[in-house]
Amino acid sequence: MLIKAQHIVSVIALCSFSLWAQSERGSIRGTVTDTSGAAIAGVQVTATNAGTGVQTQAVSTDAGNYNIPQLQPGEYIVTTEKAGFKKLVRQNVTVAIGQNTEDAPVISSDAVAAEGPVEPLADDATGALEQQAEVGVESIHAVLL
């Protein structure tokens, strides 16, 4: 009977410990990448609780990973910022009790990429103007004849 009583006490202790260990908060975590899939380090990630306005921040690691722990459950606005990249704002990111919300923002560069090869018009500006002038004169001469 003593062993049975010790067993019951052990089960109760384990149950109360597991209840104590559960968190009433959640987290947002993920990896920040660019449009090519490369991880981006040093990105400022801000989670703003939509209900309270409380902001919590993290910075992405060399591998692009970030973690914003211990957030109150609710809806969040997650902002991702880094110099040289466009600011990204994501609405309605939900944090639930005891859950890790996975968020993988993809940010794009501020730079405008040229599509296709870019070829110079002439070796220098004077050469380009002379070439345009010659074509113009030839066109006028052909119309007059």
VOSE-637461 format. One record per atom (N, C-alpha, C): residue in three letters; x, y, z. Coordinates in steps of 0.2 Angstrom, whole numbers, padded with zeros to 4 digits, always signed. Example, Ala and Ser with C-alpha at 12.3 -4.5 7.8 and 13.67 -1.06 7.14 Angstrom:
REM VOSE-637461
ala+0066-0028+0039
ala+0062-0022+0039
ala+0066-0016+0039
ser+0064-0011+0035
ser+0068-0005+0036
ser+0064+0000+0039
END
This chain:
REM VOSE-637461
met+0004-0006+0000
met+0000+0000+0000
met+0004+0006+0000
leu+0010+0006+0003
leu+0015+0012+0004
leu+0017+0013-0003
ile+0019+0008-0007
ile+0022+0009-0014
ile+0016+0012-0018
lys+0010+0010-0018
lys+0005+0013-0021
lys+0004+0020-0020
ala+0004+0022-0014
ala+0004+0029-0011
ala+0009+0033-0014
gln+0015+0031-0014
gln+0021+0034-0017
gln+0020+0035-0024
his+0018+0030-0028
his+0016+0031-0035
his+0011+0036-0037
ile+0006+0037-0033
ile+0001+0042-0034
ile+0004+0049-0032
val+0008+0049-0027
val+0011+0056-0026
val+0016+0058-0031
ser+0020+0053-0034
ser+0024+0054-0040
ser+0020+0057-0046
val+0015+0054-0047
val+0011+0055-0053
val+0008+0063-0052
ile+0006+0064-0046
ile+0003+0071-0045
ile+0009+0076-0046
ala+0014+0074-0043
ala+0020+0079-0044
ala+0022+0080-0051
leu+0022+0075-0055
leu+0024+0076-0062
leu+0019+0080-0066
cys+0012+0079-0064
cys+0007+0083-0067
cys+0008+0090-0066
ser+0009+0091-0059
ser+0009+0098-0057
ser+0015+0102-0060
phe+0021+0098-0061
phe+0027+0101-0064
phe+0026+0102-0071
ser+0022+0098-0075
ser+0021+0099-0082
ser+0016+0105-0083
leu+0011+0106-0078
leu+0007+0112-0079
leu+0011+0118-0077
trp+0016+0118-0073
trp+0020+0124-0071
trp+0024+0126-0077
ala+0027+0121-0080
ala+0032+0122-0086
ala+0028+0125-0092
gln+0022+0124-0093
gln+0018+0126-0099
gln+0018+0134-0098
ser+0020+0137-0104
ser+0020+0144-0104
ser+0013+0147-0107
glu+0011+0153-0104
glu+0005+0156-0107
glu+0007+0161-0112
arg+0013+0160-0115
arg+0015+0165-0121
arg+0017+0161-0127
gly+0019+0164-0132
gly+0021+0161-0138
gly+0027+0164-0141
ser+0029+0163-0147
ser+0034+0166-0150
ser+0033+0166-0158
ile+0037+0171-0161
ile+0038+0171-0168
ile+0045+0170-0170
arg+0046+0166-0174
arg+0053+0164-0176
arg+0053+0162-0184
gly+0059+0163-0187
gly+0060+0161-0194
gly+0067+0163-0196
thr+0067+0163-0203
thr+0073+0164-0207
thr+0072+0170-0212
val+0076+0175-0212
val+0075+0180-0217
val+0079+0179-0223
thr+0076+0179-0229
thr+0080+0178-0235
thr+0079+0183-0240
asp+0083+0183-0245
asp+0081+0188-0250
asp+0078+0184-0256
thr+0076+0187-0261
thr+0072+0184-0267
thr+0076+0178-0270
ser+0083+0178-0269
ser+0086+0172-0272
ser+0087+0166-0267
gly+0084+0167-0261
gly+0084+0162-0256
gly+0090+0163-0251
ala+0095+0168-0252
ala+0101+0168-0248
ala+0098+0171-0241
ala+0101+0169-0236
ala+0100+0171-0229
ala+0103+0178-0228
ile+0099+0182-0225
ile+0101+0189-0223
ile+0102+0190-0216
ala+0108+0192-0214
ala+0110+0194-0207
ala+0109+0201-0206
gly+0108+0203-0199
gly+0107+0210-0197
gly+0101+0213-0199
val+0096+0209-0200
val+0089+0212-0201
val+0085+0213-0195
gln+0083+0219-0194
gln+0079+0221-0188
gln+0072+0219-0189
val+0069+0214-0185
val+0063+0211-0185
val+0059+0214-0179
thr+0053+0217-0180
thr+0049+0220-0175
thr+0042+0217-0175
ala+0040+0214-0169
ala+0033+0212-0169
ala+0029+0217-0164
thr+0024+0219-0167
thr+0020+0224-0163
thr+0013+0221-0162
asn+0011+0220-0156
asn+0005+0218-0154
asn+0000+0222-0156
ala-0005+0220-0161
ala-0010+0224-0164
ala-0015+0227-0158
gly-0016+0223-0153
gly-0021+0225-0148
gly-0018+0230-0143
thr-0012+0229-0141
thr-0009+0234-0136
thr-0003+0239-0138
gly-0001+0237-0144
gly+0004+0242-0147
gly+0011+0240-0144
val+0012+0235-0140
val+0019+0234-0137
val+0023+0231-0143
gln+0029+0233-0143
gln+0034+0231-0148
gln+0039+0227-0145
thr+0041+0221-0149
thr+0047+0217-0146
thr+0051+0216-0153
gln+0058+0217-0152
gln+0062+0217-0157
gln+0068+0211-0157
ala+0070+0209-0163
ala+0076+0204-0163
ala+0079+0206-0169
val+0086+0204-0170
val+0090+0205-0176
val+0092+0198-0178
ser+0091+0197-0185
ser+0093+0190-0188
ser+0101+0189-0187
thr+0102+0183-0186
thr+0109+0180-0186
thr+0113+0180-0193
asp+0119+0178-0192
asp+0122+0177-0199
asp+0119+0172-0203
ala+0115+0167-0200
ala+0111+0162-0204
ala+0104+0165-0206
gly+0103+0171-0204
gly+0096+0174-0206
gly+0091+0172-0201
asn+0092+0168-0196
asn+0087+0166-0191
asn+0086+0172-0186
tyr+0080+0172-0184
tyr+0078+0176-0178
tyr+0073+0173-0174
asn+0072+0175-0168
asn+0067+0172-0163
asn+0065+0178-0158
ile+0058+0179-0158
ile+0055+0184-0153
ile+0051+0180-0149
pro+0054+0178-0143
pro+0050+0174-0138
pro+0046+0178-0133
gln+0042+0174-0129
gln+0038+0177-0124
gln+0033+0182-0126
leu+0030+0181-0131
leu+0025+0186-0133
leu+0018+0184-0131
gln+0014+0189-0129
gln+0007+0188-0127
gln+0003+0185-0133
pro-0001+0180-0132
pro-0005+0178-0137
pro-0009+0184-0140
gly-0010+0183-0147
gly-0014+0188-0151
gly-0012+0189-0158
glu-0014+0194-0161
glu-0012+0196-0168
glu-0006+0201-0167
tyr-0002+0200-0172
tyr+0004+0204-0172
tyr+0005+0207-0179
ile+0009+0213-0180
ile+0011+0216-0186
ile+0019+0215-0186
val+0021+0211-0190
val+0029+0210-0190
val+0032+0214-0196
thr+0037+0218-0194
thr+0040+0223-0199
thr+0047+0220-0199
thr+0050+0220-0205
thr+0057+0218-0207
thr+0060+0223-0210
glu+0066+0226-0207
glu+0070+0231-0210
glu+0077+0230-0210
lys+0080+0232-0216
lys+0088+0233-0216
lys+0089+0238-0222
ala+0095+0242-0220
ala+0097+0246-0226
ala+0099+0243-0232
gly+0097+0245-0238
gly+0098+0242-0244
gly+0092+0238-0246
phe+0087+0236-0242
phe+0082+0232-0243
phe+0075+0236-0242
lys+0070+0234-0246
lys+0063+0236-0245
lys+0060+0234-0238
lys+0057+0239-0235
lys+0054+0237-0228
lys+0048+0232-0230
leu+0047+0227-0226
leu+0042+0222-0227
leu+0038+0222-0221
val+0031+0223-0222
val+0026+0223-0216
val+0021+0218-0217
arg+0020+0213-0212
arg+0016+0208-0213
arg+0010+0209-0207
gln+0004+0209-0209
gln-0002+0210-0204
gln-0004+0203-0202
asn-0008+0203-0197
asn-0012+0197-0195
asn-0007+0191-0194
val-0001+0191-0190
val+0003+0186-0188
val+0000+0184-0182
thr-0002+0178-0181
thr-0005+0175-0175
thr-0001+0172-0170
val-0001+0174-0164
val+0003+0170-0159
val-0002+0167-0154
ala-0001+0160-0153
ala-0005+0156-0149
ala-0001+0154-0142
ile-0004+0153-0137
ile-0001+0150-0131
ile+0003+0144-0132
gly+0009+0144-0130
gly+0014+0139-0130
gly+0016+0137-0137
gln+0014+0141-0142
gln+0016+0139-0149
gln+0022+0144-0152
asn+0025+0141-0157
asn+0030+0145-0160
asn+0028+0146-0167
thr+0026+0152-0169
thr+0023+0154-0175
thr+0029+0155-0180
glu+0029+0151-0185
glu+0035+0151-0190
glu+0033+0157-0195
asp+0038+0161-0196
asp+0037+0167-0201
asp+0044+0167-0205
ala+0043+0167-0211
ala+0049+0167-0216
ala+0049+0172-0221
pro+0051+0179-0218
pro+0050+0184-0223
pro+0055+0184-0229
val+0053+0186-0235
val+0058+0187-0240
val+0058+0194-0242
ile+0064+0197-0241
ile+0065+0204-0243
ile+0068+0205-0249
ser+0067+0211-0253
ser+0070+0212-0259
ser+0074+0218-0258
ser+0079+0219-0263
ser+0084+0224-0263
ser+0080+0231-0265
asp+0083+0236-0263
asp+0080+0243-0265
asp+0083+0244-0272
ala+0088+0241-0274
ala+0091+0242-0281
ala+0086+0240-0286
val+0086+0244-0292
val+0082+0242-0298
val+0087+0237-0302
ala+0085+0231-0304
ala+0089+0227-0308
ala+0087+0228-0315
ala+0092+0229-0319
ala+0091+0229-0327
ala+0089+0223-0330
glu+0085+0223-0334
glu+0083+0216-0337
glu+0086+0216-0344
gly+0090+0210-0345
gly+0094+0209-0351
gly+0100+0213-0351
pro+0104+0212-0356
pro+0111+0215-0356
pro+0110+0222-0358
val+0115+0226-0355
val+0115+0234-0357
val+0121+0235-0361
glu+0120+0238-0367
glu+0125+0239-0371
glu+0126+0246-0372
pro+0133+0248-0372
pro+0134+0256-0373
pro+0132+0258-0380
leu+0130+0264-0381
leu+0128+0267-0387
leu+0134+0269-0392
ala+0139+0271-0388
ala+0145+0273-0392
ala+0151+0273-0387
asp+0157+0274-0389
asp+0162+0274-0385
asp+0162+0280-0380
asp+0160+0286-0383
asp+0159+0292-0379
asp+0153+0296-0381
ala+0151+0301-0378
ala+0145+0304-0379
ala+0146+0308-0386
thr+0152+0310-0388
thr+0153+0314-0394
thr+0152+0309-0400
gly+0154+0303-0399
gly+0153+0298-0405
gly+0146+0297-0406
ala+0142+0296-0400
ala+0135+0295-0401
ala+0131+0300-0404
leu+0133+0307-0402
leu+0129+0312-0405
leu+0131+0313-0413
glu+0137+0312-0414
glu+0139+0312-0421
glu+0136+0307-0426
gln+0135+0301-0423
gln+0132+0295-0426
gln+0124+0297-0427
gln+0121+0300-0422
gln+0114+0302-0423
gln+0113+0307-0428
ala+0118+0312-0428
ala+0117+0318-0433
ala+0118+0315-0440
glu+0123+0310-0441
glu+0123+0308-0448
glu+0117+0304-0450
val+0114+0300-0446
val+0108+0296-0447
val+0103+0301-0449
gly+0102+0307-0445
gly+0097+0312-0446
gly+0098+0315-0453
val+0104+0317-0454
val+0105+0321-0461
val+0104+0316-0467
glu+0106+0310-0466
glu+0104+0305-0472
glu+0097+0304-0473
ser+0093+0304-0467
ser+0086+0303-0468
ser+0083+0309-0471
ile+0085+0315-0469
ile+0082+0321-0472
ile+0084+0321-0480
his+0090+0320-0481
his+0093+0320-0488
his+0088+0315-0492
ala+0087+0309-0490
ala+0083+0304-0493
ala+0076+0306-0495
val+0073+0310-0490
val+0066+0312-0491
val+0066+0318-0496
leu+0071+0322-0497
leu+0071+0327-0501
leu+0072+0325-0508
leu+0076+0320-0509
leu+0077+0317-0516
leu+0072+0314-0519
END
